């Protein structure tokens, strides 16, 4: 598990929204070392308060609930003290996300985190297959990017398999390391064929796909590897995360054994064996 103690943080907007792998991301400066993690940041998230307080009172109670913002990148800034984080900011009409987009450079944001169990990369693995179904969520690729450098730095191999409708904007992939092998699947047939080719050589799979693909992915793995082993495939799930401590139960998702589990505390990254058989 990649959990670490969560704390209240005051972050500051480092600049305008940046587009990474076709997804908008909010650049924030956090106090140095305040959110240091072991392992990749992919799959970890913060809860952002999306309203200001004046003299201890909120200015807009319609934004009472915090919004989860998933980590895309963490790095040391060139000039400013602290740590720069890129957090995925969904491009929807949610009023909280709109409030965050309107914040100017230098403005403060109250965060809680980091929360959740993210992806883990075992030391023995050298061939990583990353799956991203962009027809389900255009932000999946951005949420998985933090897995690339740790695997490449150890001399491993990374292959991206992207499911998409139509062509992908080349600018969305221009910043990816040249060593990453990229395959695209414009339809279901191409996706299934590419999976069948890639699964046999992969040491590990990390996926961002919708819930409707869990069973098919498990079956594709079983077809090529005879059985789905724990630790071979990890999946970042979509869930309604509100409290991050498992109290509100808004984030519960079904498991393979017919039960339910809380994505905010036990996930949001799960082994595929817990989600499909």
SEGU-110517 format. One record per residue (C-alpha): x, y, z; residue number from 1; residue in three letters. Coordinates in nm, 2 decimals. Example, Ala and Ser with C-alpha at 12.3 -4.5 7.8 and 13.67 -1.06 7.14 Angstrom:
((1.23; -0.45; 0.78); 1; ala);
((1.37; -0.11; 0.71); 2; ser);
This chain:
((0.00; 0.00; 0.00); 1; unk);
((0.12; 0.35; -0.09); 2; unk);
((-0.08; 0.53; 0.18); 3; unk);
((0.09; 0.81; 0.38); 4; unk);
((-0.05; 1.04; 0.65); 5; unk);
((-0.28; 1.31; 0.50); 6; unk);
((-0.26; 1.67; 0.62); 7; unk);
((-0.41; 2.00; 0.55); 8; unk);
((-0.20; 2.20; 0.31); 9; unk);
((-0.21; 2.55; 0.16); 10; unk);
((-0.11; 2.54; -0.20); 11; unk);
((-0.07; 2.83; -0.44); 12; unk);
((-0.15; 2.84; -0.81); 13; unk);
((0.17; 2.83; -1.01); 14; unk);
((0.02; 2.95; -1.34); 15; unk);
((-0.26; 2.90; -1.59); 16; unk);
((-0.41; 2.56; -1.65); 17; unk);
((-0.18; 2.34; -1.85); 18; unk);
((-0.29; 2.07; -2.10); 19; unk);
((-0.11; 1.74; -2.05); 20; unk);
((-0.18; 1.44; -2.27); 21; unk);
((-0.50; 1.61; -2.39); 22; unk);
((-0.63; 1.68; -2.03); 23; unk);
((-0.63; 2.01; -1.83); 24; unk);
((-0.41; 2.02; -1.52); 25; unk);
((-0.39; 2.27; -1.24); 26; unk);
((-0.02; 2.36; -1.15); 27; unk);
((0.02; 2.41; -0.78); 28; unk);
((0.31; 2.48; -0.55); 29; unk);
((0.30; 2.29; -0.22); 30; unk);
((0.53; 2.34; 0.08); 31; unk);
((0.85; 2.15; 0.03); 32; unk);
((0.82; 1.79; 0.15); 33; unk);
((0.47; 1.83; 0.27); 34; unk);
((0.33; 1.57; 0.04); 35; unk);
((0.62; 1.35; -0.03); 36; unk);
((0.53; 0.99; -0.14); 37; unk);
((0.70; 0.66; -0.19); 38; unk);
((0.65; 0.52; -0.54); 39; unk);
((0.46; 0.68; -0.83); 40; unk);
((0.21; 0.95; -0.77); 41; unk);
((-0.03; 0.80; -1.03); 42; unk);
((-0.36; 0.71; -0.86); 43; unk);
((-0.32; 0.94; -0.56); 44; unk);
((-0.55; 1.24; -0.50); 45; unk);
((-0.61; 1.55; -0.30); 46; unk);
((-0.93; 1.71; -0.18); 47; unk);
((-0.96; 2.08; -0.27); 48; unk);
((-1.18; 2.33; -0.09); 49; unk);
((-1.35; 2.53; -0.37); 50; unk);
((-1.46; 2.84; -0.18); 51; unk);
((-1.29; 3.12; 0.00); 52; unk);
((-1.33; 3.22; 0.36); 53; unk);
((-1.36; 3.58; 0.48); 54; unk);
((-1.31; 3.64; 0.85); 55; unk);
((-1.36; 3.27; 0.91); 56; unk);
((-1.69; 3.25; 0.71); 57; unk);
((-1.73; 3.08; 0.37); 58; unk);
((-1.82; 3.31; 0.08); 59; unk);
((-2.02; 3.05; -0.11); 60; unk);
((-2.19; 2.76; 0.07); 61; unk);
((-2.30; 2.60; -0.26); 62; unk);
((-1.94; 2.48; -0.29); 63; unk);
((-1.93; 2.31; 0.05); 64; unk);
((-1.80; 1.97; -0.07); 65; unk);
((-1.44; 1.93; -0.15); 66; unk);
((-1.34; 1.81; -0.50); 67; unk);
((-1.10; 1.53; -0.56); 68; unk);
((-0.80; 1.62; -0.78); 69; unk);
((-0.58; 1.34; -0.91); 70; unk);
((-0.21; 1.38; -0.93); 71; unk);
((-0.05; 1.38; -1.27); 72; unk);
((0.30; 1.49; -1.19); 73; unk);
((0.53; 1.60; -0.90); 74; unk);
((0.86; 1.78; -0.95); 75; unk);
((1.08; 2.04; -0.80); 76; unk);
((1.02; 2.38; -0.96); 77; unk);
((1.30; 2.57; -1.12); 78; unk);
((1.29; 2.89; -0.92); 79; unk);
((1.01; 2.88; -0.66); 80; unk);
((1.06; 2.70; -0.32); 81; unk);
((0.84; 2.40; -0.26); 82; unk);
((0.72; 2.12; -0.48); 83; unk);
((0.52; 2.17; -0.80); 84; unk);
((0.23; 1.93; -0.85); 85; unk);
((0.01; 1.90; -1.16); 86; unk);
((-0.34; 1.79; -1.06); 87; unk);
((-0.60; 1.68; -1.31); 88; unk);
((-0.89; 1.94; -1.33); 89; unk);
((-1.19; 1.78; -1.52); 90; unk);
((-1.31; 2.00; -1.80); 91; unk);
((-1.68; 1.98; -1.70); 92; unk);
((-1.94; 2.23; -1.57); 93; unk);
((-1.90; 2.14; -1.21); 94; unk);
((-1.91; 2.48; -1.02); 95; unk);
((-1.62; 2.37; -0.80); 96; unk);
((-1.40; 2.30; -1.09); 97; unk);
((-1.51; 2.63; -1.25); 98; unk);
((-1.40; 2.81; -0.93); 99; unk);
((-1.06; 2.65; -0.95); 100; unk);
((-1.01; 2.74; -1.31); 101; unk);
((-1.09; 3.11; -1.23); 102; unk);
((-0.82; 3.13; -0.97); 103; unk);
((-0.53; 3.36; -1.06); 104; unk);
((-0.16; 3.28; -1.03); 105; unk);
((-0.05; 3.30; -0.67); 106; unk);
((-0.39; 3.25; -0.53); 107; unk);
((-0.41; 3.00; -0.24); 108; unk);
((-0.60; 2.67; -0.24); 109; unk);
((-0.68; 2.47; 0.07); 110; unk);
((-0.60; 2.10; 0.02); 111; unk);
((-0.63; 1.78; 0.22); 112; unk);
((-0.41; 1.49; 0.12); 113; unk);
((-0.26; 1.31; -0.04); 114; unk);
((-0.51; 1.02; -0.01); 115; unk);
((-0.56; 0.68; -0.16); 116; unk);
((-0.36; 0.38; -0.27); 117; unk);
((-0.19; 0.44; -0.60); 118; unk);
((-0.02; 0.22; -0.85); 119; unk);
((0.28; 0.02; -0.75); 120; unk);
((0.57; -0.10; -0.97); 121; unk);
((0.74; -0.42; -0.85); 122; unk);
((1.12; -0.42; -0.87); 123; unk);
((1.12; -0.74; -1.08); 124; unk);
((0.90; -0.61; -1.36); 125; unk);
((1.07; -0.48; -1.67); 126; unk);
((0.79; -0.47; -1.93); 127; unk);
((0.50; -0.24; -1.85); 128; unk);
((0.18; -0.22; -2.05); 129; unk);
((-0.04; 0.08; -1.99); 130; unk);
((-0.40; 0.07; -2.11); 131; unk);
((-0.61; 0.39; -2.15); 132; unk);
((-0.96; 0.39; -2.29); 133; unk);
((-1.00; 0.76; -2.40); 134; unk);
((-1.35; 0.69; -2.53); 135; unk);
((-1.45; 0.63; -2.17); 136; unk);
((-1.25; 0.92; -2.01); 137; unk);
((-1.02; 1.15; -2.21); 138; unk);
((-0.82; 1.21; -1.90); 139; unk);
((-0.71; 0.85; -1.84); 140; unk);
((-0.38; 0.90; -2.02); 141; unk);
((-0.28; 1.20; -1.81); 142; unk);
((-0.37; 1.01; -1.49); 143; unk);
((-0.13; 0.73; -1.58); 144; unk);
((0.17; 0.94; -1.70); 145; unk);
((0.35; 0.93; -1.37); 146; unk);
((0.42; 0.56; -1.43); 147; unk);
((0.64; 0.62; -1.73); 148; unk);
((0.96; 0.77; -1.59); 149; unk);
((1.00; 0.53; -1.29); 150; unk);
((0.99; 0.23; -1.53); 151; unk);
((1.21; 0.38; -1.79); 152; unk);
((1.46; 0.50; -1.53); 153; unk);
((1.52; 0.14; -1.42); 154; unk);
((1.58; 0.04; -1.78); 155; unk);
((1.24; -0.11; -1.84); 156; unk);
((1.01; -0.10; -2.14); 157; unk);
((0.68; 0.09; -2.16); 158; unk);
((0.40; 0.04; -2.41); 159; unk);
((0.09; 0.25; -2.43); 160; unk);
((-0.23; 0.11; -2.58); 161; unk);
((-0.49; 0.37; -2.63); 162; unk);
((-0.85; 0.31; -2.73); 163; unk);
((-0.99; 0.62; -2.91); 164; unk);
((-1.24; 0.73; -3.16); 165; unk);
((-1.08; 0.89; -3.46); 166; unk);
((-0.72; 1.02; -3.46); 167; unk);
((-0.53; 1.15; -3.16); 168; unk);
((-0.40; 1.50; -3.15); 169; unk);
((-0.02; 1.47; -3.19); 170; unk);
((0.03; 1.75; -2.95); 171; unk);
((-0.12; 1.54; -2.67); 172; unk);
((0.17; 1.29; -2.71); 173; unk);
((0.45; 1.53; -2.80); 174; unk);
((0.59; 1.55; -2.45); 175; unk);
((0.61; 1.17; -2.39); 176; unk);
((0.95; 1.01; -2.37); 177; unk);
((1.07; 0.89; -2.71); 178; unk);
((1.14; 0.54; -2.56); 179; unk);
((0.76; 0.48; -2.50); 180; unk);
((0.60; 0.26; -2.76); 181; unk);
((0.25; 0.39; -2.86); 182; unk);
((-0.03; 0.19; -3.02); 183; unk);
((-0.38; 0.32; -3.09); 184; unk);
((-0.70; 0.12; -3.14); 185; unk);
((-0.97; 0.31; -3.33); 186; unk);
((-1.23; 0.04; -3.28); 187; unk);
((-1.31; -0.27; -3.06); 188; unk);
((-1.17; -0.52; -3.30); 189; unk);
((-0.83; -0.34; -3.31); 190; unk);
((-0.84; -0.30; -2.93); 191; unk);
((-0.89; -0.67; -2.88); 192; unk);
((-0.62; -0.77; -3.13); 193; unk);
((-0.37; -0.53; -2.98); 194; unk);
((-0.45; -0.66; -2.63); 195; unk);
((-0.40; -1.02; -2.75); 196; unk);
((-0.06; -0.93; -2.89); 197; unk);
((0.06; -0.72; -2.59); 198; unk);
((-0.05; -0.93; -2.29); 199; unk);
((0.19; -1.23; -2.34); 200; unk);
((0.51; -1.02; -2.31); 201; unk);
((0.39; -0.78; -2.03); 202; unk);
((0.52; -0.82; -1.68); 203; unk);
((0.25; -0.59; -1.55); 204; unk);
((-0.05; -0.40; -1.67); 205; unk);
((-0.17; -0.06; -1.54); 206; unk);
((-0.51; 0.04; -1.67); 207; unk);
((-0.74; 0.33; -1.69); 208; unk);
((-1.06; 0.18; -1.83); 209; unk);
((-1.43; 0.20; -1.76); 210; unk);
((-1.60; -0.06; -1.53); 211; unk);
((-1.76; -0.22; -1.84); 212; unk);
((-1.42; -0.34; -1.95); 213; unk);
((-1.31; -0.52; -1.64); 214; unk);
((-1.45; -0.86; -1.72); 215; unk);
((-1.33; -0.85; -2.08); 216; unk);
((-0.98; -0.75; -1.97); 217; unk);
((-0.97; -1.03; -1.72); 218; unk);
((-1.08; -1.28; -1.99); 219; unk);
((-0.82; -1.15; -2.23); 220; unk);
((-0.55; -1.20; -1.97); 221; unk);
((-0.67; -1.55; -1.89); 222; unk);
((-0.68; -1.64; -2.26); 223; unk);
((-0.31; -1.56; -2.30); 224; unk);
((-0.17; -1.64; -1.95); 225; unk);
((-0.42; -1.92; -1.85); 226; unk);
((-0.52; -1.74; -1.53); 227; unk);
((-0.54; -1.39; -1.38); 228; unk);
((-0.28; -1.37; -1.11); 229; unk);
((-0.29; -1.12; -0.83); 230; unk);
((-0.04; -0.84; -0.89); 231; unk);
((-0.04; -0.87; -1.27); 232; unk);
((-0.30; -0.60; -1.35); 233; unk);
((-0.39; -0.29; -1.16); 234; unk);
((-0.69; -0.06; -1.24); 235; unk);
((-0.77; 0.30; -1.15); 236; unk);
((-1.14; 0.31; -1.08); 237; unk);
((-1.39; 0.59; -1.13); 238; unk);
((-1.59; 0.66; -0.81); 239; unk);
((-1.76; 0.95; -0.64); 240; unk);
((-1.51; 1.05; -0.38); 241; unk);
((-1.63; 1.30; -0.12); 242; unk);
((-1.48; 1.24; 0.22); 243; unk);
((-1.16; 1.03; 0.15); 244; unk);
((-1.20; 0.84; 0.49); 245; unk);
((-1.47; 0.59; 0.40); 246; unk);
((-1.74; 0.75; 0.61); 247; unk);
((-2.00; 0.87; 0.36); 248; unk);
((-2.00; 0.55; 0.14); 249; unk);
((-2.05; 0.76; -0.17); 250; unk);
((-1.75; 0.59; -0.34); 251; unk);
((-1.85; 0.22; -0.29); 252; unk);
((-1.80; 0.00; -0.59); 253; unk);
((-1.89; -0.37; -0.65); 254; unk);
((-1.62; -0.64; -0.61); 255; unk);
((-1.58; -0.97; -0.79); 256; unk);
((-1.70; -1.17; -0.49); 257; unk);
((-2.04; -1.00; -0.49); 258; unk);
((-1.95; -0.75; -0.21); 259; unk);
((-1.86; -0.39; -0.21); 260; unk);
((-1.56; -0.18; -0.11); 261; unk);
((-1.47; 0.18; -0.06); 262; unk);
((-1.27; 0.33; -0.34); 263; unk);
((-1.15; 0.63; -0.14); 264; unk);
((-0.96; 0.43; 0.12); 265; unk);
((-0.91; 0.08; -0.03); 266; unk);
((-0.84; 0.23; -0.38); 267; unk);
((-0.88; 0.41; -0.60); 268; unk);
((-0.63; 0.17; -0.76); 269; unk);
((-0.73; -0.19; -0.73); 270; unk);
((-0.59; -0.53; -0.84); 271; unk);
((-0.81; -0.66; -1.12); 272; unk);
((-0.86; -0.98; -0.93); 273; unk);
((-1.08; -0.78; -0.68); 274; unk);
((-1.29; -0.64; -0.96); 275; unk);
((-1.34; -0.93; -1.21); 276; unk);
((-1.29; -1.30; -1.22); 277; unk);
